[in-house]
Amino acid sequence: RLESDEIQNVIGSSRILLFIKKEDGEGTDFYYLGDCSIMEGTIKQEKMSDGKPVVHFTFELDQEVDKIIYKYLTSDSD
């Protein structure tokens, strides 16, 4: 929910670090992509098909992602 402490902490944070995982089958490896911020006007609460609330927002990275990491993360194979 938009009103939840967890979401409010993200929205109000002075620093957001973006870590991503390529896929679940990859284990516990996460990749740090850098500092980011929530783009203005992108915070929305909607409902999933089961009626539970979900909050969506779009991040903007402070720095461009390294091309090699980007290619690896967006490729279909390892």
C-alpha distances in whole Angstrom, upper triangle without the diagonal:
4,5,5,9,9,7,9,12,12,12,15,17,20,21,19,21,21,22,22,24,26,25,25,29,29,29,27,28,26,27,26,26,26,24,22,19,17,19,18,17,15,11,10,7,9,10,12,15,14,12,9,6,6,6,10,13,16,18,22,24,27,29,30,30,33,35,36,32,31,34,33,29,30,33,33,35,35
4,6,9,9,6,7,10,10,9,12,15,18,19,17,20,20,22,22,24,27,27,26,30,31,30,28,29,26,27,26,25,24,22,20,17,14,16,15,14,12,9,8,6,10,11,14,18,17,15,12,8,8,6,9,11,14,16,20,22,24,27,29,29,32,34,35,32,30,33,33,29,30,33,34,36,36
4,7,8,7,7,10,11,11,12,15,18,20,19,21,22,24,25,27,29,29,29,33,33,32,30,31,28,29,28,27,26,24,22,19,16,18,18,17,16,12,12,10,13,14,17,20,19,17,14,11,11,10,13,14,18,19,22,25,26,30,31,31,35,37,38,35,33,36,36,32,33,36,37,39,39
4,5,5,6,9,10,11,12,14,18,19,17,20,20,22,23,25,27,27,26,30,30,29,27,28,26,27,26,26,25,23,21,19,17,19,19,19,17,14,13,11,14,15,17,20,19,17,13,11,11,10,13,15,18,19,22,24,26,29,31,30,34,36,37,33,32,35,34,31,32,35,35,37,37
4,6,5,6,9,10,10,12,15,16,16,18,19,21,22,24,28,28,27,30,30,29,26,27,25,26,24,25,24,21,20,18,17,20,20,20,19,15,16,14,17,18,20,23,22,20,17,14,14,13,15,16,19,19,22,24,25,28,30,30,33,35,36,33,32,35,34,31,32,35,36,38,37
4,6,5,7,9,10,11,14,15,13,15,16,17,18,21,24,24,23,27,27,25,23,23,21,22,21,21,21,19,17,16,15,18,19,19,17,14,15,14,16,17,18,22,21,20,16,14,12,11,13,14,16,17,20,21,23,25,27,27,30,32,33,29,28,32,31,27,29,32,32,34,33
4,5,5,6,9,10,14,14,12,15,15,17,18,20,23,24,23,27,27,26,24,24,21,22,21,21,20,17,16,14,12,15,15,15,14,10,11,11,14,15,17,20,20,18,15,12,10,8,10,10,13,14,17,19,21,24,25,25,28,31,32,28,27,30,30,26,27,30,31,33,33
4,5,5,6,8,12,13,13,16,17,19,21,24,26,27,27,31,30,29,27,27,24,24,22,22,21,18,16,14,12,15,15,15,14,11,13,13,16,18,20,24,23,21,18,15,13,11,13,12,15,15,18,20,21,24,26,27,30,32,34,30,29,33,32,29,30,33,34,36,36
4,6,5,6,9,10,10,13,15,17,19,22,25,26,26,29,29,27,25,25,22,22,20,20,18,16,15,13,12,16,16,17,16,13,16,16,19,21,22,26,25,24,20,17,16,13,14,14,16,15,17,18,19,23,25,25,28,31,32,28,28,31,31,28,29,33,34,35,34
4,6,5,9,9,7,10,12,14,16,19,22,23,23,27,26,25,23,22,19,19,17,17,15,13,11,10,9,13,14,15,13,11,14,14,17,20,21,24,24,23,20,17,14,11,12,10,12,11,14,15,16,19,21,21,25,27,28,25,24,28,27,24,26,29,30,32,31
4,6,9,10,9,13,14,17,18,22,24,26,26,30,29,29,26,26,22,22,20,19,17,14,12,9,7,10,11,12,11,9,12,13,17,19,21,25,25,23,20,17,14,11,11,9,11,11,13,15,16,20,22,22,26,28,30,27,26,29,29,26,27,31,32,34,34
4,6,9,10,13,15,18,21,24,27,28,29,32,31,31,28,27,24,23,21,20,18,15,13,10,10,13,13,14,14,12,15,16,20,23,24,28,28,26,23,20,18,15,15,13,15,14,15,17,17,21,23,24,27,30,32,29,28,32,32,28,30,33,35,37,36
4,5,7,10,13,16,19,22,25,27,27,31,29,28,25,25,21,21,18,17,15,12,11,9,10,13,14,16,16,14,17,19,22,24,26,29,30,28,25,22,19,16,16,14,15,13,14,15,15,18,21,22,25,28,29,26,26,29,29,26,28,31,33,35,34
4,7,10,13,16,20,23,26,28,29,32,31,30,27,26,22,21,18,17,14,10,10,9,11,14,14,17,17,16,20,22,25,28,29,33,33,31,28,25,22,19,19,16,16,14,14,14,13,16,20,21,24,27,29,26,26,29,29,27,28,32,34,36,34
4,7,10,13,16,20,23,25,26,29,27,27,23,22,19,17,14,13,10,7,7,8,10,13,15,18,17,17,20,22,25,27,28,32,32,31,28,25,22,19,18,15,15,12,12,11,11,14,17,18,20,24,25,22,22,26,26,23,25,29,31,32,31
4,6,10,13,16,19,21,22,26,24,23,20,19,15,14,11,11,8,6,6,6,9,12,15,17,16,15,18,20,23,25,25,29,29,28,25,22,19,16,15,13,12,9,10,10,10,13,15,15,18,21,23,20,19,23,23,20,22,25,28,29,28
4,7,10,14,16,19,20,23,21,20,17,16,12,11,8,8,6,5,6,9,11,14,17,20,18,18,20,22,24,26,26,30,30,30,27,24,21,18,17,15,14,10,11,9,10,12,14,13,16,19,20,16,17,20,20,17,20,23,25,26,24
4,7,10,13,15,17,20,18,18,15,14,10,8,6,6,6,6,7,9,11,14,17,19,17,17,19,21,23,24,24,27,28,28,25,23,19,17,15,13,12,9,10,8,10,11,12,11,14,16,17,14,14,17,17,14,16,19,21,22,21
4,7,10,13,14,16,14,14,12,10,6,5,4,6,8,9,10,13,15,17,21,22,20,19,21,22,24,25,24,27,28,28,25,23,20,18,17,15,14,12,13,11,14,14,14,12,14,16,16,12,13,16,15,12,15,18,19,20,18
4,7,9,11,13,11,12,10,9,5,5,7,7,10,12,13,15,16,18,22,23,20,20,21,22,23,24,22,25,26,27,24,23,19,18,16,15,14,12,14,13,16,15,15,12,14,15,15,11,11,14,12,9,12,14,16,17,15
4,6,7,10,8,9,8,6,5,6,9,10,14,16,16,19,19,21,25,26,22,22,23,24,24,25,23,25,26,27,24,24,20,20,18,18,17,16,17,16,19,18,18,14,15,16,15,12,12,14,11,8,11,13,14,14,13
4,7,9,7,10,10,8,8,8,11,12,16,18,18,21,21,23,26,27,24,24,25,25,25,26,23,25,26,28,26,25,22,22,20,20,18,17,19,17,20,19,18,14,15,15,14,10,10,11,9,6,8,9,10,10,10
4,5,6,8,10,9,10,11,15,15,19,21,21,23,23,25,28,28,25,25,25,25,25,24,22,23,24,26,24,24,21,21,20,21,20,19,21,20,24,23,21,18,19,19,17,14,14,14,12,9,11,11,10,11,11
4,5,6,8,9,10,13,16,18,21,23,23,25,25,27,30,30,26,26,26,25,25,24,21,23,23,25,23,23,21,22,21,22,22,21,24,23,26,26,24,21,22,22,20,17,17,18,15,13,14,15,13,14,13
4,5,9,10,12,15,18,20,23,26,26,28,28,30,33,34,30,29,30,29,28,28,24,25,26,28,26,27,24,25,24,25,25,24,26,26,29,28,26,23,23,23,21,18,18,18,15,13,15,15,13,12,11
4,7,7,9,12,15,17,20,23,24,27,27,29,33,33,30,29,30,30,30,29,26,28,28,30,28,28,26,26,25,25,24,23,25,24,26,25,24,20,20,20,18,15,16,16,13,11,14,14,13,11,10
4,6,9,12,15,18,21,23,24,27,27,30,33,34,30,30,30,30,30,29,27,28,28,30,28,28,25,26,25,26,25,24,26,25,27,26,25,22,22,23,20,17,19,19,16,14,17,17,16,15,13
4,6,10,13,16,18,21,22,24,25,28,31,32,29,28,29,29,29,29,27,29,29,30,27,27,24,25,24,24,24,22,24,23,25,24,24,21,21,22,20,17,18,20,16,15,18,19,18,17,15
4,7,10,13,16,18,20,23,24,27,30,31,28,28,29,29,30,30,28,30,30,32,29,28,25,25,24,24,23,21,22,20,22,21,21,17,17,19,16,13,15,16,13,12,15,16,17,16,13
4,7,9,12,15,16,19,20,23,26,28,25,25,26,27,27,28,26,29,29,30,27,26,23,22,21,20,19,17,19,17,19,18,18,14,15,17,15,12,13,15,13,11,14,16,17,17,14
4,6,9,12,14,17,19,21,25,27,24,24,26,27,28,29,28,30,31,32,29,28,24,23,21,20,18,16,16,14,16,15,14,11,11,13,12,9,10,13,11,9,13,15,17,17,14
4,6,9,11,14,17,19,23,25,22,23,25,26,28,29,28,31,32,32,30,28,24,22,21,19,17,14,14,11,13,12,12,10,11,14,13,10,11,15,13,12,15,17,20,20,18
4,7,9,12,15,16,20,22,20,21,23,25,27,29,28,31,32,32,30,27,24,22,19,17,15,11,11,8,10,9,9,6,8,11,12,9,9,13,13,11,13,16,19,20,18
4,6,10,13,15,19,21,20,20,23,25,27,29,29,32,33,33,30,28,24,22,20,17,15,11,10,7,7,7,9,8,10,14,15,12,13,16,16,15,17,20,23,23,22
4,7,11,13,16,19,18,18,21,24,26,28,28,32,33,32,29,27,23,20,18,15,13,10,9,6,6,8,10,11,13,17,18,16,16,19,20,18,19,23,26,27,25
4,7,9,12,15,14,15,18,20,23,25,26,29,31,30,27,24,21,17,15,12,10,6,5,4,5,8,11,11,15,17,19,17,16,20,20,18,19,23,25,27,26
4,6,9,12,11,12,15,18,21,24,25,28,29,28,26,22,19,16,13,10,8,5,5,7,8,11,13,15,18,21,23,20,19,23,23,21,21,25,28,29,29
4,6,9,7,8,12,14,17,20,21,25,26,25,23,19,16,12,10,7,6,5,6,9,11,14,16,17,20,22,25,22,20,24,24,21,22,25,27,30,30
4,6,6,8,12,15,18,21,22,26,27,26,24,21,17,14,11,7,6,6,6,10,11,14,16,17,21,23,25,23,21,24,25,22,22,26,28,30,31
4,6,8,11,15,17,21,23,26,28,26,24,21,18,14,12,9,9,9,10,13,14,18,19,21,25,26,29,27,24,27,29,26,26,29,31,34,34
4,6,8,12,15,18,20,24,26,23,22,18,16,13,11,8,9,11,12,16,18,21,22,23,27,28,31,28,26,29,30,27,26,30,32,35,35
4,6,10,12,16,18,21,23,21,19,16,13,10,7,5,6,9,11,14,17,20,20,21,25,26,28,26,23,26,27,24,23,27,28,31,32
4,7,10,14,16,19,21,18,17,13,11,7,6,4,7,10,13,16,18,21,22,23,27,28,30,27,25,28,29,25,25,28,29,32,33
4,6,10,13,16,17,15,14,10,8,6,5,6,10,13,16,19,22,25,25,26,29,30,32,29,27,29,30,26,26,29,30,33,34
4,7,10,13,14,12,10,7,6,4,6,9,13,16,19,22,25,27,28,28,31,33,34,31,29,31,31,28,27,30,31,34,34
4,7,10,11,9,8,6,5,6,8,11,14,18,21,24,27,29,30,29,33,33,35,32,29,31,31,28,27,30,30,33,34
4,7,8,5,5,4,6,8,10,14,17,20,24,27,30,32,32,31,35,35,36,33,31,33,32,29,28,30,30,33,34
4,5,5,5,6,7,10,11,15,18,21,24,27,30,32,32,31,34,34,35,31,29,31,30,27,26,28,27,30,31
4,5,7,9,10,14,15,18,21,24,27,30,33,35,34,33,36,36,37,34,31,33,32,28,27,29,28,31,32
4,6,9,11,14,16,20,23,26,29,32,35,37,36,35,38,38,38,35,33,35,34,30,30,31,30,33,34
4,6,9,13,15,19,22,25,29,31,34,36,36,35,38,39,39,36,34,36,35,32,31,33,32,35,36
4,7,10,13,17,20,23,26,29,32,34,34,33,36,37,37,34,32,34,33,30,29,32,31,33,34
4,7,10,14,17,20,23,26,29,31,32,31,34,35,36,33,31,33,32,29,28,31,31,33,34
4,7,10,14,16,20,22,25,28,28,27,30,31,32,29,27,29,29,25,25,28,28,30,31
4,7,10,13,17,19,22,25,25,25,28,29,31,27,25,28,28,24,24,27,28,30,31
4,7,10,14,16,19,22,22,22,25,26,28,25,22,25,25,21,21,24,25,28,29
4,7,10,13,16,19,19,19,23,24,26,23,21,24,24,21,20,24,25,28,28
4,7,10,13,15,16,16,20,21,23,20,18,21,22,18,18,22,23,26,26
4,6,10,12,13,13,17,18,21,18,16,19,20,17,17,21,23,25,25
4,7,9,10,11,15,17,19,17,15,18,20,17,17,21,24,26,26
4,5,7,8,12,14,17,14,13,17,18,16,16,20,23,25,24
4,7,9,12,15,18,16,15,19,20,18,19,23,26,27,26
4,6,9,12,14,13,13,16,18,17,18,21,24,25,24
4,6,8,12,11,10,13,15,14,15,18,21,22,22
4,6,9,7,6,10,11,11,12,15,18,19,18
4,6,5,6,9,10,11,12,14,18,18,17
4,6,5,6,9,10,10,12,16,16,15
4,5,5,6,9,10,11,14,14,12
4,5,5,6,9,10,13,13,11
4,5,5,6,8,12,13,12
4,6,5,6,10,10,10
4,6,5,8,8,7
4,6,8,9,9
4,7,9,10
4,6,7
4,7
4
